[in-house]
């Protein structure tokens, strides 16, 4: 309960931060324009990278400010919704939706040329056409929703499978959009400059009207996700439970799709139709690799979305002929690659490294155990030396392999080597570890025969694996469950506390004839 | 209505032929993509051949066939491997893996094209999106005929026209059309020759392995063929419209037929009708012919969806009325009226 409240509080804090950030940026946006360049491309190209970076991040140019605020807003909205898209396995629905908005963009653009003087007295004048964000927004949302509706209807009424229905809708809507756009390009109007930027995105084309719209939509999305967080969470992860507590899953799904359509449409100007789905999927998938908690995933995804968005805007500030969308997407993909290879829990390289170090540890422990067993068979003291040959026979390995393992043990301070590496001596810490491993092994064998009624000759292989994994608490538990822990099922003594902490005469203090002095 | 055929017949003819060949080849292989639920892999590959093309173009400084094919094949393989890697090695699901892979590769392609843009060659960002099928007839391969050949050709009724014969110059075809015709022919040939293997691996993987057919080889061969078709169509229709050409004919056919051979027939008819319908639409609206062909194809799909005898919307509505009648009849019977 307490923890729940804490998470809630944390979540609240995150949302407050996000809102605060939004407020700061929107204040920046309405600040009176200074005498700096009106367009990103106007910045002189002779200046060095550092100067350009300084200029970009000083946010003094209004166009840079708009571009950055736009990127931040789209990073927030796409990151938040992308998480739900990814965990609901709807990534390709997002892709379809983002392609399907194109005809809506074109119709919204054309519609700005329509002027209504009466209810039925409409006239269309090509000269009036402008880039009106509100009209484009409405058109695009309608087209996006129509696209998802078409996919659903196709799935329900025909035998066409989801993948075909998605691909079909995506490409058909896109084709209609292409036809309309190529028509618009041949229209005799000078105001169509903004429309071609919708393909691959150009953050520099964002203006104040766009920012207002983006801010409103992002606030709406943040608010909805914050208020309906629980409902979204439950329907995303446990459909059965959601049904049993009578949540309207269908409506939540439709609402989510509508929000996704909103997010896609406000991101269009900066990222472009073709790649906007990547801004939904990639930051969220990156976050998915790094955490197991939804609220953390949301915050991370927002962070990655904002980061890659600003990076994309910066790169296209440096090189204005490169569209912004691909830069943002590559930034997001680079972050994904970092998480893919180096993520602390699910990263491929981390996992490989973990696997490698674990198998090295297991090998070390096995060698220490063999050392222990050689001494045990000889009934010798822990301070006695073992020759490599004995160890190699015990491990059934070649002398070269064993000497490699011995030097690895020496590096970790578990043994000391003498007579040019021919003889091995335990150090106190090595002896303790060896005793612990052998004790784990034999306790587990005892547990399997006594408590699980497995025949004594079948327990060794299992114990061989588990001896490296048993933690202190499990060992305590085993000791409690087993009455007599002095002998294992094969009759050998189980090393106890006394053996592990046996007083140990260090090699240097021994009489001559031992170890190093020999 | 007949304007495109009277005003500038040669241009129209080559555009329609190109559109038909592309849609036919895509539709034929698309049938298998639909059957194998791989429609979105087609989507991914069509986006991600772009960096392959861009790199091949930047290295060879030409739009020659061979470097382009090699680049596209490489990109296709990288796509397949990347999707597999992401979805097998992490907990990211396949749909997200597809989305991440193709958007990354596509972004790389767009940036490479923007960086290496020159005025000389028409590989630009617009071409990437919807191709330039209208430019196909600009460059025609012509051959000079000797007097004997000339007299032979003049006796063939179809060829003895202004369109093909100008003095003693016989127009063969624009190079992209020739290339596409070869690719379509090979596709058809491979489908006929390996009909059984493709059929069995698509429908019953258990049976295919018991027959000794290596389904992995079939899968990769199909992907390779897909890459080749996509790259030959790329210049004309771009990266995204080709998805429609892959899926629309097959989806239409699957609404109208239940066996593979008739489905192939419908696919080809769909390809022809959408190419012809598209050119009319493009002339009427003054828009991109490739886009218009897809719109025409979508309209054909919508018609099939409406009137399909087994799954059509009309059939469903009529069928529902019949069902309601039946229930009323049952109630009446139950009441003993």
Interface residues (C-beta under 8 A of the other chain):
Chain A: X86 X89 X90 X91 X92 X94 X95 X99 X154 X157 X158 X159 X160 X161 X163 X164 X166 X167 X168 X170 X171 X172 X174 X175 X176 X177 X178 X179 X180 X182 X183 X186 X199 X200 X274 X275 X277 X278 X281 X282 X284 X285 X288 X289 X321 X322 X323 X325 X326 X327 X329 X330 X333 X336 X340 X346 X348
Chain B: X34 X37 X38 X39 X40 X42 X43 X86 X89 X90 X91 X92 X93 X95 X96 X98 X99 X100 X103 X104 X106 X107 X108 X110 X111 X114 X115 X117 X125 X126 X129 X130 X240 X241 X243 X244 X245 X246 X247 X248 X250 X251 X254 X255 X281 X282 X285 X286 X287 X288 X290 X291 X292 X294 X295 X297 X298 X301 X305 X308 X311 X313 X316
